[in-house]
Amino acid sequence: MITGYCPNCDEDKELRIEIRQQTLDVRGEGITVESEVAVCPSCGTQVACAGLDDKLLAKAYEAYRSRLNLLRPEEIRALRLHWGLSQRALSRLLGWGVITVQRYEAGALQDNAHDAVLRQIEDPRFVLDLIARSGARLSDEERKGLQQRASDTYQANVETELDRVVEETVASYSPVTSEMDRGFRPFDLERFKQVTVWFADRCAGQLSRTKLAKLLWLADFAYFRRNRVSITGLAYARAPHGPMPHGFQLLLGLLEAERTIELVEENAGPYVGEVIKAREVPSLREMEPEEVETLERVASLFGNDTSAALSLRSHMEPAWADRANGDIIPYAGADRLCLLDGFWDAR
Ligand SMILES: [Zn+2]
């Protein structure tokens, strides 16, 4: 039983608890909630009661938060604990008053600007940026721990994202090309990677994108000519500068993101523009001896040609010349490629 003073009756009364709809002004928003209130049993006047008023306010704040989509106190706490930070450390890092975070977690209402900042701390890049700007406000131990957690999370996110892109790329590869388009081998990212790194290493600093495109094409088609199967499972389409693997830019982007290769701007000699450099030690561990021999022959027969020379030579081929840009060049044409005549005789 709660006893309280009724101003209407001007005396202390044993109050009755009722559920009533109440509308409160929260930062200019009229928020209506149902809440317990203390009522004088004699006159029906609503009487202020500290415990119940706190509950009412908390309910109104909760309704306001969900209307404006603001973080709830327990969500703020979870975000903070995710990074292993104390309330004080998080406040300092964000440049807020030392008890700001503590107040929010206790139920005080954050404004929109603070809410936006709090949401961002889920992103490790934001945290790393905060450390760079305001890390000095933390103790050495706090800063080092946070730095480590944020870096690890960031790295894990990047790898997950990369795995997803790789899966999608490989999965999307097959439906758009036929078996024949790929030389009767499912596209194999690992083989593409190994061959690319190997050519990049072999052509040391002279491998442009267009040149790699042609070396891959020659290797796949030469091998197909003899074995009726390609090496990489790449499909090739006609592009303005000659044959180009289907999805080539995306595939190179993947290798670059995985740090298997790097694209470097070169301005020396005749090779102006981007060249592909290997960031891994080349290894053809997935390849059969005859596949390795094919790559060796392609490298020694065409590896010293410039991109332009290779473009010119491929343009004379009917397999390229008879098609429109974007058309797939079927492996069936391998037998008629003049570029490959005598390929298997060469020493
Ligand atoms: Zn009363």
Residues whose N, C-alpha, C, O or C-beta is under 5 A from the ligand:
A	BS01	ZN	C6 N8 C9 C40 S42 C43 T45
